[in-house]
Amino acid sequence: MEQDLRMLDIIRERRSIRAYKPDKVPDDLIDKITEAGLYAPSGMNRQPVIIIAISDKETRDRLSKLNASIMGTETDPFYGAPSVLVVLARKDAPTYIYDGSLAMGNMMLASRALGLGSCWIHRAKEEFESKEGKEILRSLGIEGDYEGIGNCIIGYADDEPKASERRSNRVYKIS
């Protein structure tokens, strides 16, 4: 029962972190977080999701710059997070967007459970539809028709935002 409460605490405590310390995230923590993403449910157990774990500063900065250009800014859309976990999913799976979204959710919860901050950063779709994004996939030997679902930035939080009050009247029960 205590374990159940801990999971609910993690869900309640998780926040989107938008300020990070520059400290590197250890590889063993990245492995645990990506494993959580790979264990997310998927439609008909097709497992169409792949994850690109980026801790290399040069590649991280290249992806940040690409994301910023899509957004029309020069600021870092990754908020200084040292690692980015890019979730992509095969488009031939009818539920690929949902499957990728579940992987993102699992990774954000795992990050919290491991004492790290995270945030879902959009524009992965546009990043990997671009010439530069396709080059990144080719350089990794990734073939197939994948769509970027999201960038899960992770790192040690430099700021912990407070929870917003939950709006009421969002659950309707039929007993």
Steps between C-alpha positions, in 0.01 A plus 500: 500500500784739580640444150163599351506823698856573382394472135207732558736745674731492196206574271382788721850645546620489138532845344628633170845632585624801304832569676784246529840468657777419249591174679515194274235235553669165571457238227342249740218747574448567129481123446233466770297786357514369144405155626190653659417652162542167323267332750214739426189331360454500125205413278492124431849487657650624172774686689551760223694741724873564481697736724813696414687579823717808450754603763771617262506881537573567132207286380272636774584857401449421130152361574422797727594742224285309249205502741546873570506582128171314452354698791639825356732588787867489590450403865562145625166315487661226715546742793861396557415132562814294430316198354223455246306179444337523158196279452411395148242245387442303182214652303372160384362430848146643518555610861854639461425848638335356811775240541769766483307722739478218754877448470553872565275485808678195639839667455391820673366301797817287513709818497312629803535167679878513443536856630523671162294767333343467158287685251327408173630724223301504178608537136666155477270428205630802311860434609507154347309599188780748425806420292724533808276276709496235228881518488514431876280191455710378206822551697358272773394235246131561567293402199126505455218749515521651848334809641645703784260493795687708755827599661519400866764724652650375825747625757535622856240768568629848580147609590201304632171664405202457728197302389213692350171451671299231324182622334182348634218326316719290275390153608149371433401175669245250388443242774 
